[in-house]
Every structure is written in structure tokens, then in C-alpha cells.
Amino acid sequence: MVELKLKTSWERIIMVNKTNLTTHSVLQRLNHAGMALSVFIILSGIIGWLTGNLHFGPSSGVESKSTDASEHSVAREHGAEDAPDGAELEKAICEHGVHTIECDNCRFELGMVKLRPSVAKALIETDSARKVNDTTVFKLTGQVQLDKTTVVDIVPTGSGRVKRVDKFLGQDVSEGDVLAVLHSADLGQAKAQYLEAQARFELAASTFDREKDLYEKKVSSQVDYLSALNELNAAKAYHTAGEKRLRLFGLDAEQIQAIKNDKDDNQFAELVLRAPRAGTVIAQDISAGSLVDTTQTLYTIADLSNLWVWSDLYEKDLAVLHELFSSGASTDASVRVKAFGQDVFTGRVDLIGSTIDEHTRTIRVRIQVVNEHRKLRPGMFAEVEIIVPQKGSITVIPATSVFSDDGKTFVFRHWRDDFWVRRDVVVGRRLGDLVQILDGVNEGDTVVASGGFVLKSDILREKMGAGCAD
């Protein structure tokens, strides 16, 4: 019997402990639920304060749920998904027996938000729907490349040893600037041959003058005269060839004439490399003391202020661009690169390729881009928008004005005074920072351009469990 009593007492203790644990678990869950409810109430209060919709107690002296059922259904029927206009907004009655637009608790059911002027000024920016010329925009990918018409390779006209390097990679140069100086045996030999040709020509000219004078006086024979004339012509040709060879080394007439007076042996064989045009040194393969020959490219100079962007246009889109080119009109384009995502580089389409790639079914399109601040670099990948003007006009608003929820696309349009109403819209093409509106907004309507998240949060209160209970 004693054992039975002890066992019964022990079982009672266990049951009491289990009951206490269960009660403690329930209290913990209630505590968590209370905290979550408190956070929700605080957040709803903040949103309500920002939008001027925070309301304590009934919005009028009448608080009744006996409002006509048909009037209440109209308010629900014209919720945020299909906001009415004009008289319907004015007539709608909420469950509190007042006009819905005046009820701080039910206004959101019409997609309506009341925003105090001070809050609106601080949190939102507005813009107007407007008409613009209709355009077709092709969005392509491309690659930045050098303008090949401005690129020049510097190759020495004679082999030799590099004596001095004056310009280096990345430096800007002007036309005629000295890039480097070589000690070239080829140039020395060419100068020596020119001096020899000069002496031969002077001797031949003197001999011809003497023979001509003797021939005219009947002292010398015609054979001697003709022989002197032939020698003069040969010497002249030899002299001309020597002069042209020196010009291949980059010497001008003044420098050639100065050769016979050049007594400095150190400069006699100096070959000076000069920049043939202004630009930037984008490649350099030369160093002091190295040996070079006429097959090496020592420098590459390019003008980086204007670049090409080659893009691929699908074959199906060619007709629109071809028609524009055939009419002689110019086509604008905008270029963006990831390195400078906020910058838009303006360009102009100036060439359409002659062949279609048989694998990708695309054709190459070239855009000339002004690279004023040298931000674009050859080799960069680019996003290109080619804008082709069309006949007629379209209505556009900022792309930031458009919101979406549950498959609906909408904007916030100013209704009157401090009221903003949600309007469902049908959007068309994206035009840079603008978007085409096919239906829902008219030209001149004022819409929220930025900061619309405040209004969106207010009209979606019902999804968060706010609003009036049915």
C-alpha cells in the first residue's frame, strides 16, 4: 500500500510539472504574438503619420456599421485595383457613414492617398505626362574600338641602335614631336651616297658647260658635247634618287641641303623618329640601347577623342534602319558602359555593314562616339540604344513613376488639393529614362516621379491587415 501511494504521488507531481511547462509555453507564444502586434501597430502609425492618414477614434460623430450595403459594396468594388474618377470618388460612402475620401481609415480602398503638403514636399517629386515624337529604340550590345582612321604605327625607315627615347606609353604628342633618336648606319650610308651624287652632279654640270661652250665655238666635236650631256643627265638622275632616299628617312629639303655642311660625326647618322600626327601613345616597343630594324613597330599613336562602337543588329530590324539611311537622315545612339554606369555617351550611327553573319543572323553597325573626357577605353563592352525617329507622337512619363502589384501596373496621379489617386496604366516601350503610356494617363496629368513608395505603402495597408473590419 505504501508503494502504491508513493507511485500515485509521484505521478501527480509529474502531471503538475507537465501542466506548468505547457502553461509556460503558451505564455511565451502569447508574449511573442503581443510583440509582433506592437511592432505592426508602430509601423502602421508611422506610415499613417507620413501620409496624414493616422486616425484615432472614428472620423466623424457617427460610428455605425448599418451603412447601406449597396453603398459599402461600391466602396469595396472601387478599391485600389480599379480607382474611379470624378463623381464616383465623391459619392462613395464607407462603412462609417461618411464619404470614403474623407475617411482616414477607408480612403485607401479607393486607391486614394491624402498627403500633407509639407510631407509631399519632403518625400516625393512630381512630373507631368507629355507628348514626345515617336521613336523606335533598338537595344544592342557592342564593343568599344579605336577609330582606325586615326591610328598610325611608327616603323623606322632604317635599322640601327636606339640612342634616345623621348616619348613614352600613355603620353600625348603633337604632330612633329620627336619620339626617339636612332643611330642608323643606313641613314649614314644614304647621306654619304647623296654627297657623292652631289659631287658627281656638280662635276657633270661644269663639264657640260665647258663642252657646250667649246662646241658652240667649233672647237670641240659634237661627240664630246653629247657625251658631256649624257653624263650630266645620269649625274642628275643619281642625285635625284639620293635626295628621294633621304626624304624616305624623314629629312626635308632644308635638312638635305645642310648635309654637306654637317661636320658633326655624331649627328651624321642620327635618325629622328617624329610623330606624323597628334594623338596618344597607346603602344611602345622601344628602349634606349636596343637594336631595331625596319620590320618593327616602335610606337602606335591614336586619337582617343573619337572612338567606334561596333554593335550587332538583328536581321529582322535592318529594314527600319536601312530606310532611314536611304533617306540621308542621321541616326542618334546612346552608349553606356559598366565602368561609368551613370554616364551616357552620345553617338551617331554612320555605317551599316555589307554582310550578314550566317551564324548569328546579325549585321554590324558602327557608331561614332565622342570621347571628350577619355572615359571610354577600347575593348570595353557597351550597351547601345539606337533611336530611330518615327511619324506621330506618344505620351511618356518617367519610368520611376510606374509601380506594379498583383500583375497590375499603376501610377499615382494628382487628383485635387492634397489627394493622390492610384491609376492603372498600360505601358508601352521603354525610352531611356522614360516609358510610353498607352492608356490610363493623359497628357498634362501630374504624376509622382520619385518617392512613390510612401503612397504605395498606404494603399496596400489592407494586405498587411490594416483598414476596417467588415
Contacts in CASP RR format, 6 or more apart in sequence:
PFRMAT RR
TARGET T0000
AUTHOR 0000-0000-0000
METHOD contacts of the structure
MODEL  1
MVELKLKTSWERIIMVNKTNLTTHSVLQRLNHAGMALSVFIILSGIIGWL
TGNLHFGPSSGVESKSTDASEHSVAREHGAEDAPDGAELEKAICEHGVHT
IECDNCRFELGMVKLRPSVAKALIETDSARKVNDTTVFKLTGQVQLDKTT
VVDIVPTGSGRVKRVDKFLGQDVSEGDVLAVLHSADLGQAKAQYLEAQAR
FELAASTFDREKDLYEKKVSSQVDYLSALNELNAAKAYHTAGEKRLRLFG
LDAEQIQAIKNDKDDNQFAELVLRAPRAGTVIAQDISAGSLVDTTQTLYT
IADLSNLWVWSDLYEKDLAVLHELFSSGASTDASVRVKAFGQDVFTGRVD
LIGSTIDEHTRTIRVRIQVVNEHRKLRPGMFAEVEIIVPQKGSITVIPAT
SVFSDDGKTFVFRHWRDDFWVRRDVVVGRRLGDLVQILDGVNEGDTVVAS
GGFVLKSDILREKMGAGCAD
40 464 0 8 1.000
44 461 0 8 1.000
44 464 0 8 1.000
44 466 0 8 1.000
45 54 0 8 1.000
47 53 0 8 1.000
47 454 0 8 1.000
47 457 0 8 1.000
47 458 0 8 1.000
47 461 0 8 1.000
48 54 0 8 1.000
48 458 0 8 1.000
50 119 0 8 1.000
50 123 0 8 1.000
50 454 0 8 1.000
51 113 0 8 1.000
51 114 0 8 1.000
51 115 0 8 1.000
51 119 0 8 1.000
51 454 0 8 1.000
51 455 0 8 1.000
51 457 0 8 1.000
51 458 0 8 1.000
52 104 0 8 1.000
52 114 0 8 1.000
52 115 0 8 1.000
52 116 0 8 1.000
52 119 0 8 1.000
53 104 0 8 1.000
53 105 0 8 1.000
53 107 0 8 1.000
53 108 0 8 1.000
53 113 0 8 1.000
53 114 0 8 1.000
53 458 0 8 1.000
54 104 0 8 1.000
55 104 0 8 1.000
55 105 0 8 1.000
58 96 0 8 1.000
59 96 0 8 1.000
59 98 0 8 1.000
59 102 0 8 1.000
59 103 0 8 1.000
59 104 0 8 1.000
59 105 0 8 1.000
60 96 0 8 1.000
60 97 0 8 1.000
60 98 0 8 1.000
62 96 0 8 1.000
62 97 0 8 1.000
62 98 0 8 1.000
63 96 0 8 1.000
64 96 0 8 1.000
64 97 0 8 1.000
65 95 0 8 1.000
67 93 0 8 1.000
67 94 0 8 1.000
67 95 0 8 1.000
67 96 0 8 1.000
67 97 0 8 1.000
68 93 0 8 1.000
71 92 0 8 1.000
71 93 0 8 1.000
72 93 0 8 1.000
72 94 0 8 1.000
72 95 0 8 1.000
74 88 0 8 1.000
74 91 0 8 1.000
74 92 0 8 1.000
74 93 0 8 1.000
75 92 0 8 1.000
75 93 0 8 1.000
75 94 0 8 1.000
75 95 0 8 1.000
75 100 0 8 1.000
75 106 0 8 1.000
75 109 0 8 1.000
75 110 0 8 1.000
76 109 0 8 1.000
78 84 0 8 1.000
78 88 0 8 1.000
78 92 0 8 1.000
78 109 0 8 1.000
78 110 0 8 1.000
79 109 0 8 1.000
79 110 0 8 1.000
79 111 0 8 1.000
80 108 0 8 1.000
80 109 0 8 1.000
80 110 0 8 1.000
80 111 0 8 1.000
80 422 0 8 1.000
80 459 0 8 1.000
80 460 0 8 1.000
80 462 0 8 1.000
81 406 0 8 1.000
81 408 0 8 1.000
81 424 0 8 1.000
82 424 0 8 1.000
83 89 0 8 1.000
83 110 0 8 1.000
83 111 0 8 1.000
83 112 0 8 1.000
83 421 0 8 1.000
83 422 0 8 1.000
83 423 0 8 1.000
83 424 0 8 1.000
84 92 0 8 1.000
84 110 0 8 1.000
85 421 0 8 1.000
89 100 0 8 1.000
89 101 0 8 1.000
89 110 0 8 1.000
89 112 0 8 1.000
89 415 0 8 1.000
89 421 0 8 1.000
90 99 0 8 1.000
90 101 0 8 1.000
91 99 0 8 1.000
92 99 0 8 1.000
92 100 0 8 1.000
92 101 0 8 1.000
92 110 0 8 1.000
93 99 0 8 1.000
93 100 0 8 1.000
94 100 0 8 1.000
94 103 0 8 1.000
94 105 0 8 1.000
94 106 0 8 1.000
94 109 0 8 1.000
94 468 0 8 1.000
95 106 0 8 1.000
95 468 0 8 1.000
95 470 0 8 1.000
96 103 0 8 1.000
96 105 0 8 1.000
96 106 0 8 1.000
96 468 0 8 1.000
100 106 0 8 1.000
100 107 0 8 1.000
100 109 0 8 1.000
100 110 0 8 1.000
100 112 0 8 1.000
101 107 0 8 1.000
101 110 0 8 1.000
101 112 0 8 1.000
101 419 0 8 1.000
104 114 0 8 1.000
105 467 0 8 1.000
105 468 0 8 1.000
106 467 0 8 1.000
106 468 0 8 1.000
107 113 0 8 1.000
107 114 0 8 1.000
108 458 0 8 1.000
108 459 0 8 1.000
108 460 0 8 1.000
108 461 0 8 1.000
108 462 0 8 1.000
108 467 0 8 1.000
109 462 0 8 1.000
110 421 0 8 1.000
111 421 0 8 1.000
111 422 0 8 1.000
111 459 0 8 1.000
112 415 0 8 1.000
112 419 0 8 1.000
112 420 0 8 1.000
112 421 0 8 1.000
112 422 0 8 1.000
112 459 0 8 1.000
113 412 0 8 1.000
113 419 0 8 1.000
113 420 0 8 1.000
113 421 0 8 1.000
113 422 0 8 1.000
113 455 0 8 1.000
113 458 0 8 1.000
113 459 0 8 1.000
114 418 0 8 1.000
114 419 0 8 1.000
114 420 0 8 1.000
115 124 0 8 1.000
115 418 0 8 1.000
115 420 0 8 1.000
115 454 0 8 1.000
115 455 0 8 1.000
116 418 0 8 1.000
117 418 0 8 1.000
119 454 0 8 1.000
120 418 0 8 1.000
123 451 0 8 1.000
123 454 0 8 1.000
124 448 0 8 1.000
124 449 0 8 1.000
124 450 0 8 1.000
124 451 0 8 1.000
124 452 0 8 1.000
124 454 0 8 1.000
124 455 0 8 1.000
125 448 0 8 1.000
125 449 0 8 1.000
125 450 0 8 1.000
125 451 0 8 1.000
126 414 0 8 1.000
126 446 0 8 1.000
126 447 0 8 1.000
126 448 0 8 1.000
126 449 0 8 1.000
127 397 0 8 1.000
127 398 0 8 1.000
127 401 0 8 1.000
127 446 0 8 1.000
127 447 0 8 1.000
127 449 0 8 1.000
128 397 0 8 1.000
128 444 0 8 1.000
128 445 0 8 1.000
128 446 0 8 1.000
128 447 0 8 1.000
129 395 0 8 1.000
129 396 0 8 1.000
129 397 0 8 1.000
129 437 0 8 1.000
129 441 0 8 1.000
129 442 0 8 1.000
129 443 0 8 1.000
129 444 0 8 1.000
129 445 0 8 1.000
129 447 0 8 1.000
130 395 0 8 1.000
130 396 0 8 1.000
130 397 0 8 1.000
130 443 0 8 1.000
130 444 0 8 1.000
131 393 0 8 1.000
131 394 0 8 1.000
131 395 0 8 1.000
131 396 0 8 1.000
131 443 0 8 1.000
132 393 0 8 1.000
132 394 0 8 1.000
132 396 0 8 1.000
132 431 0 8 1.000
132 434 0 8 1.000
133 389 0 8 1.000
133 390 0 8 1.000
133 392 0 8 1.000
133 393 0 8 1.000
134 389 0 8 1.000
134 390 0 8 1.000
134 391 0 8 1.000
134 392 0 8 1.000
134 393 0 8 1.000
134 394 0 8 1.000
135 387 0 8 1.000
135 388 0 8 1.000
135 389 0 8 1.000
135 390 0 8 1.000
135 431 0 8 1.000
136 320 0 8 1.000
136 387 0 8 1.000
136 388 0 8 1.000
136 390 0 8 1.000
137 385 0 8 1.000
137 386 0 8 1.000
137 387 0 8 1.000
137 388 0 8 1.000
137 429 0 8 1.000
137 430 0 8 1.000
137 431 0 8 1.000
137 432 0 8 1.000
138 313 0 8 1.000
138 317 0 8 1.000
138 321 0 8 1.000
138 384 0 8 1.000
138 385 0 8 1.000
138 386 0 8 1.000
138 388 0 8 1.000
139 383 0 8 1.000
139 384 0 8 1.000
139 385 0 8 1.000
140 311 0 8 1.000
140 312 0 8 1.000
140 313 0 8 1.000
140 365 0 8 1.000
140 383 0 8 1.000
140 384 0 8 1.000
140 385 0 8 1.000
140 386 0 8 1.000
141 311 0 8 1.000
141 312 0 8 1.000
141 381 0 8 1.000
141 382 0 8 1.000
141 383 0 8 1.000
141 384 0 8 1.000
142 309 0 8 1.000
142 310 0 8 1.000
142 311 0 8 1.000
142 312 0 8 1.000
142 381 0 8 1.000
142 382 0 8 1.000
142 383 0 8 1.000
142 384 0 8 1.000
143 309 0 8 1.000
143 310 0 8 1.000
143 379 0 8 1.000
143 380 0 8 1.000
143 381 0 8 1.000
143 382 0 8 1.000
144 307 0 8 1.000
144 308 0 8 1.000
144 309 0 8 1.000
144 335 0 8 1.000
144 337 0 8 1.000
144 369 0 8 1.000
144 376 0 8 1.000
144 377 0 8 1.000
144 378 0 8 1.000
144 379 0 8 1.000
144 380 0 8 1.000
144 381 0 8 1.000
144 382 0 8 1.000
145 307 0 8 1.000
145 308 0 8 1.000
145 309 0 8 1.000
145 310 0 8 1.000
145 378 0 8 1.000
145 379 0 8 1.000
146 282 0 8 1.000
146 302 0 8 1.000
146 304 0 8 1.000
146 307 0 8 1.000
146 308 0 8 1.000
146 378 0 8 1.000
147 302 0 8 1.000
147 303 0 8 1.000
147 306 0 8 1.000
147 307 0 8 1.000
147 308 0 8 1.000
147 368 0 8 1.000
148 308 0 8 1.000
150 277 0 8 1.000
150 279 0 8 1.000
150 302 0 8 1.000
150 303 0 8 1.000
150 306 0 8 1.000
151 300 0 8 1.000
151 301 0 8 1.000
151 302 0 8 1.000
152 276 0 8 1.000
152 277 0 8 1.000
152 300 0 8 1.000
152 301 0 8 1.000
152 302 0 8 1.000
153 297 0 8 1.000
153 299 0 8 1.000
153 300 0 8 1.000
154 179 0 8 1.000
154 273 0 8 1.000
154 275 0 8 1.000
154 276 0 8 1.000
154 297 0 8 1.000
154 298 0 8 1.000
154 299 0 8 1.000
154 300 0 8 1.000
154 301 0 8 1.000
155 294 0 8 1.000
155 295 0 8 1.000
155 296 0 8 1.000
155 297 0 8 1.000
155 298 0 8 1.000
156 182 0 8 1.000
156 184 0 8 1.000
156 271 0 8 1.000
156 273 0 8 1.000
156 292 0 8 1.000
156 293 0 8 1.000
156 294 0 8 1.000
156 296 0 8 1.000
156 298 0 8 1.000
157 186 0 8 1.000
157 248 0 8 1.000
157 249 0 8 1.000
157 250 0 8 1.000
157 271 0 8 1.000
157 294 0 8 1.000
158 182 0 8 1.000
158 184 0 8 1.000
158 186 0 8 1.000
158 187 0 8 1.000
158 249 0 8 1.000
158 271 0 8 1.000
158 293 0 8 1.000
158 294 0 8 1.000
159 184 0 8 1.000
159 185 0 8 1.000
159 186 0 8 1.000
159 291 0 8 1.000
159 292 0 8 1.000
159 293 0 8 1.000
159 294 0 8 1.000
160 182 0 8 1.000
160 183 0 8 1.000
160 184 0 8 1.000
160 185 0 8 1.000
160 186 0 8 1.000
160 271 0 8 1.000
160 291 0 8 1.000
160 292 0 8 1.000
160 293 0 8 1.000
161 182 0 8 1.000
161 183 0 8 1.000
161 289 0 8 1.000
161 290 0 8 1.000
161 291 0 8 1.000
161 292 0 8 1.000
162 180 0 8 1.000
162 181 0 8 1.000
162 182 0 8 1.000
162 286 0 8 1.000
162 287 0 8 1.000
162 288 0 8 1.000
162 289 0 8 1.000
162 290 0 8 1.000
162 291 0 8 1.000
162 292 0 8 1.000
163 180 0 8 1.000
163 181 0 8 1.000
163 182 0 8 1.000
163 183 0 8 1.000
163 270 0 8 1.000
163 288 0 8 1.000
163 289 0 8 1.000
164 180 0 8 1.000
164 181 0 8 1.000
164 288 0 8 1.000
165 179 0 8 1.000
165 180 0 8 1.000
165 286 0 8 1.000
165 287 0 8 1.000
165 288 0 8 1.000
166 177 0 8 1.000
166 178 0 8 1.000
166 179 0 8 1.000
166 180 0 8 1.000
166 181 0 8 1.000
167 173 0 8 1.000
167 177 0 8 1.000
167 178 0 8 1.000
167 179 0 8 1.000
167 180 0 8 1.000
167 275 0 8 1.000
167 281 0 8 1.000
167 284 0 8 1.000
167 299 0 8 1.000
168 281 0 8 1.000
168 284 0 8 1.000
169 281 0 8 1.000
169 282 0 8 1.000
169 283 0 8 1.000
169 284 0 8 1.000
170 280 0 8 1.000
170 281 0 8 1.000
170 282 0 8 1.000
171 280 0 8 1.000
171 281 0 8 1.000
172 278 0 8 1.000
172 279 0 8 1.000
172 280 0 8 1.000
172 281 0 8 1.000
173 179 0 8 1.000
173 275 0 8 1.000
173 278 0 8 1.000
173 279 0 8 1.000
173 280 0 8 1.000
173 281 0 8 1.000
173 301 0 8 1.000
174 275 0 8 1.000
174 278 0 8 1.000
174 279 0 8 1.000
175 275 0 8 1.000
175 276 0 8 1.000
175 277 0 8 1.000
175 278 0 8 1.000
176 274 0 8 1.000
176 275 0 8 1.000
176 276 0 8 1.000
177 274 0 8 1.000
177 275 0 8 1.000
178 272 0 8 1.000
178 273 0 8 1.000
178 274 0 8 1.000
179 273 0 8 1.000
179 274 0 8 1.000
179 275 0 8 1.000
179 298 0 8 1.000
179 299 0 8 1.000
180 272 0 8 1.000
180 273 0 8 1.000
180 286 0 8 1.000
180 298 0 8 1.000
180 299 0 8 1.000
181 270 0 8 1.000
181 271 0 8 1.000
181 272 0 8 1.000
181 273 0 8 1.000
182 270 0 8 1.000
182 271 0 8 1.000
182 272 0 8 1.000
182 273 0 8 1.000
182 292 0 8 1.000
183 269 0 8 1.000
183 270 0 8 1.000
183 271 0 8 1.000
184 249 0 8 1.000
184 269 0 8 1.000
184 270 0 8 1.000
184 271 0 8 1.000
185 269 0 8 1.000
186 249 0 8 1.000
186 271 0 8 1.000
187 249 0 8 1.000
187 269 0 8 1.000
187 270 0 8 1.000
187 271 0 8 1.000
188 268 0 8 1.000
188 269 0 8 1.000
190 242 0 8 1.000
190 245 0 8 1.000
190 246 0 8 1.000
190 249 0 8 1.000
191 246 0 8 1.000
191 259 0 8 1.000
191 268 0 8 1.000
191 269 0 8 1.000
193 242 0 8 1.000
193 245 0 8 1.000
194 239 0 8 1.000
194 242 0 8 1.000
194 243 0 8 1.000
194 245 0 8 1.000
194 246 0 8 1.000
194 256 0 8 1.000
194 259 0 8 1.000
195 259 0 8 1.000
195 260 0 8 1.000
197 235 0 8 1.000
197 238 0 8 1.000
197 239 0 8 1.000
197 241 0 8 1.000
197 242 0 8 1.000
197 243 0 8 1.000
198 239 0 8 1.000
198 260 0 8 1.000
200 235 0 8 1.000
200 238 0 8 1.000
200 239 0 8 1.000
201 232 0 8 1.000
201 235 0 8 1.000
201 236 0 8 1.000
201 238 0 8 1.000
201 239 0 8 1.000
203 235 0 8 1.000
204 228 0 8 1.000
204 231 0 8 1.000
204 232 0 8 1.000
204 234 0 8 1.000
204 235 0 8 1.000
204 236 0 8 1.000
205 232 0 8 1.000
205 235 0 8 1.000
207 228 0 8 1.000
207 231 0 8 1.000
207 232 0 8 1.000
208 228 0 8 1.000
208 229 0 8 1.000
208 231 0 8 1.000
208 232 0 8 1.000
210 228 0 8 1.000
211 220 0 8 1.000
211 224 0 8 1.000
211 225 0 8 1.000
211 227 0 8 1.000
211 228 0 8 1.000
211 229 0 8 1.000
212 225 0 8 1.000
212 228 0 8 1.000
214 220 0 8 1.000
214 224 0 8 1.000
214 225 0 8 1.000
215 221 0 8 1.000
215 222 0 8 1.000
215 224 0 8 1.000
215 225 0 8 1.000
243 256 0 8 1.000
246 255 0 8 1.000
246 256 0 8 1.000
246 259 0 8 1.000
247 256 0 8 1.000
249 271 0 8 1.000
250 272 0 8 1.000
250 274 0 8 1.000
262 268 0 8 1.000
273 298 0 8 1.000
273 299 0 8 1.000
275 301 0 8 1.000
276 301 0 8 1.000
277 301 0 8 1.000
277 303 0 8 1.000
278 303 0 8 1.000
279 301 0 8 1.000
279 302 0 8 1.000
279 303 0 8 1.000
279 304 0 8 1.000
280 301 0 8 1.000
280 302 0 8 1.000
280 303 0 8 1.000
280 304 0 8 1.000
281 299 0 8 1.000
281 300 0 8 1.000
281 301 0 8 1.000
282 300 0 8 1.000
282 301 0 8 1.000
282 302 0 8 1.000
282 304 0 8 1.000
283 297 0 8 1.000
283 299 0 8 1.000
283 300 0 8 1.000
284 298 0 8 1.000
284 299 0 8 1.000
284 300 0 8 1.000
285 296 0 8 1.000
285 297 0 8 1.000
285 298 0 8 1.000
285 299 0 8 1.000
286 292 0 8 1.000
286 298 0 8 1.000
286 299 0 8 1.000
292 298 0 8 1.000
304 371 0 8 1.000
304 374 0 8 1.000
305 370 0 8 1.000
305 371 0 8 1.000
305 372 0 8 1.000
305 374 0 8 1.000
306 368 0 8 1.000
306 369 0 8 1.000
306 370 0 8 1.000
306 371 0 8 1.000
307 368 0 8 1.000
307 369 0 8 1.000
307 371 0 8 1.000
307 376 0 8 1.000
307 378 0 8 1.000
308 366 0 8 1.000
308 367 0 8 1.000
308 368 0 8 1.000
308 369 0 8 1.000
309 333 0 8 1.000
309 335 0 8 1.000
309 347 0 8 1.000
309 366 0 8 1.000
309 367 0 8 1.000
309 369 0 8 1.000
309 382 0 8 1.000
309 384 0 8 1.000
310 364 0 8 1.000
310 365 0 8 1.000
310 366 0 8 1.000
310 367 0 8 1.000
311 364 0 8 1.000
311 365 0 8 1.000
311 366 0 8 1.000
311 367 0 8 1.000
311 382 0 8 1.000
311 384 0 8 1.000
311 386 0 8 1.000
312 357 0 8 1.000
312 360 0 8 1.000
312 362 0 8 1.000
312 363 0 8 1.000
312 364 0 8 1.000
312 365 0 8 1.000
313 321 0 8 1.000
313 352 0 8 1.000
313 362 0 8 1.000
313 363 0 8 1.000
313 364 0 8 1.000
313 365 0 8 1.000
313 386 0 8 1.000
314 361 0 8 1.000
314 362 0 8 1.000
315 356 0 8 1.000
315 361 0 8 1.000
315 362 0 8 1.000
315 363 0 8 1.000
318 352 0 8 1.000
318 363 0 8 1.000
320 388 0 8 1.000
321 331 0 8 1.000
321 349 0 8 1.000
321 352 0 8 1.000
321 365 0 8 1.000
321 386 0 8 1.000
321 388 0 8 1.000
322 352 0 8 1.000
324 331 0 8 1.000
324 388 0 8 1.000
324 389 0 8 1.000
325 331 0 8 1.000
325 352 0 8 1.000
329 389 0 8 1.000
330 348 0 8 1.000
330 349 0 8 1.000
331 348 0 8 1.000
331 349 0 8 1.000
331 386 0 8 1.000
331 387 0 8 1.000
331 388 0 8 1.000
332 346 0 8 1.000
332 347 0 8 1.000
332 348 0 8 1.000
332 349 0 8 1.000
332 386 0 8 1.000
332 387 0 8 1.000
333 346 0 8 1.000
333 347 0 8 1.000
333 348 0 8 1.000
333 349 0 8 1.000
333 367 0 8 1.000
333 384 0 8 1.000
333 385 0 8 1.000
333 386 0 8 1.000
333 387 0 8 1.000
334 344 0 8 1.000
334 345 0 8 1.000
334 346 0 8 1.000
334 347 0 8 1.000
334 384 0 8 1.000
334 385 0 8 1.000
334 387 0 8 1.000
334 432 0 8 1.000
335 344 0 8 1.000
335 345 0 8 1.000
335 346 0 8 1.000
335 347 0 8 1.000
335 367 0 8 1.000
335 369 0 8 1.000
335 376 0 8 1.000
335 382 0 8 1.000
335 383 0 8 1.000
335 384 0 8 1.000
336 343 0 8 1.000
336 344 0 8 1.000
336 345 0 8 1.000
336 382 0 8 1.000
336 383 0 8 1.000
337 343 0 8 1.000
337 345 0 8 1.000
337 375 0 8 1.000
337 376 0 8 1.000
337 380 0 8 1.000
337 381 0 8 1.000
337 382 0 8 1.000
337 383 0 8 1.000
338 381 0 8 1.000
339 375 0 8 1.000
339 380 0 8 1.000
340 375 0 8 1.000
343 375 0 8 1.000
345 369 0 8 1.000
345 370 0 8 1.000
345 371 0 8 1.000
345 375 0 8 1.000
345 376 0 8 1.000
346 369 0 8 1.000
346 370 0 8 1.000
347 367 0 8 1.000
347 368 0 8 1.000
347 369 0 8 1.000
347 370 0 8 1.000
348 367 0 8 1.000
348 368 0 8 1.000
349 365 0 8 1.000
349 366 0 8 1.000
349 367 0 8 1.000
349 386 0 8 1.000
350 366 0 8 1.000
350 367 0 8 1.000
350 368 0 8 1.000
351 365 0 8 1.000
351 366 0 8 1.000
352 363 0 8 1.000
352 364 0 8 1.000
352 365 0 8 1.000
352 366 0 8 1.000
353 363 0 8 1.000
353 364 0 8 1.000
353 365 0 8 1.000
353 366 0 8 1.000
355 363 0 8 1.000
356 362 0 8 1.000
356 363 0 8 1.000
357 363 0 8 1.000
357 364 0 8 1.000
365 386 0 8 1.000
367 384 0 8 1.000
367 386 0 8 1.000
369 376 0 8 1.000
385 432 0 8 1.000
387 431 0 8 1.000
394 436 0 8 1.000
395 436 0 8 1.000
395 437 0 8 1.000
395 441 0 8 1.000
395 442 0 8 1.000
395 443 0 8 1.000
396 431 0 8 1.000
396 434 0 8 1.000
396 435 0 8 1.000
396 436 0 8 1.000
396 437 0 8 1.000
397 411 0 8 1.000
397 434 0 8 1.000
397 435 0 8 1.000
397 437 0 8 1.000
397 441 0 8 1.000
397 447 0 8 1.000
397 449 0 8 1.000
398 433 0 8 1.000
398 434 0 8 1.000
398 435 0 8 1.000
398 447 0 8 1.000
398 449 0 8 1.000
398 450 0 8 1.000
399 430 0 8 1.000
399 432 0 8 1.000
399 433 0 8 1.000
399 434 0 8 1.000
399 435 0 8 1.000
400 433 0 8 1.000
400 449 0 8 1.000
400 450 0 8 1.000
401 411 0 8 1.000
401 412 0 8 1.000
401 435 0 8 1.000
401 447 0 8 1.000
401 448 0 8 1.000
401 449 0 8 1.000
402 409 0 8 1.000
402 410 0 8 1.000
402 411 0 8 1.000
402 425 0 8 1.000
402 427 0 8 1.000
402 435 0 8 1.000
403 409 0 8 1.000
403 410 0 8 1.000
403 411 0 8 1.000
403 412 0 8 1.000
403 452 0 8 1.000
403 456 0 8 1.000
404 410 0 8 1.000
405 456 0 8 1.000
405 460 0 8 1.000
408 424 0 8 1.000
409 424 0 8 1.000
409 425 0 8 1.000
409 426 0 8 1.000
409 427 0 8 1.000
410 422 0 8 1.000
410 423 0 8 1.000
410 424 0 8 1.000
410 425 0 8 1.000
411 422 0 8 1.000
411 423 0 8 1.000
411 425 0 8 1.000
411 441 0 8 1.000
411 447 0 8 1.000
411 448 0 8 1.000
412 420 0 8 1.000
412 421 0 8 1.000
412 422 0 8 1.000
412 423 0 8 1.000
412 447 0 8 1.000
412 448 0 8 1.000
412 452 0 8 1.000
412 455 0 8 1.000
412 456 0 8 1.000
413 420 0 8 1.000
413 421 0 8 1.000
413 422 0 8 1.000
413 423 0 8 1.000
413 441 0 8 1.000
413 445 0 8 1.000
413 446 0 8 1.000
413 447 0 8 1.000
414 420 0 8 1.000
414 445 0 8 1.000
414 446 0 8 1.000
414 447 0 8 1.000
415 421 0 8 1.000
420 448 0 8 1.000
420 455 0 8 1.000
422 455 0 8 1.000
422 459 0 8 1.000
423 440 0 8 1.000
423 441 0 8 1.000
424 440 0 8 1.000
425 437 0 8 1.000
425 438 0 8 1.000
425 439 0 8 1.000
425 440 0 8 1.000
425 441 0 8 1.000
426 437 0 8 1.000
426 438 0 8 1.000
426 439 0 8 1.000
426 440 0 8 1.000
427 435 0 8 1.000
427 436 0 8 1.000
427 437 0 8 1.000
427 438 0 8 1.000
428 435 0 8 1.000
428 436 0 8 1.000
428 437 0 8 1.000
428 438 0 8 1.000
429 435 0 8 1.000
429 436 0 8 1.000
430 436 0 8 1.000
441 447 0 8 1.000
448 455 0 8 1.000
461 467 0 8 1.000
END
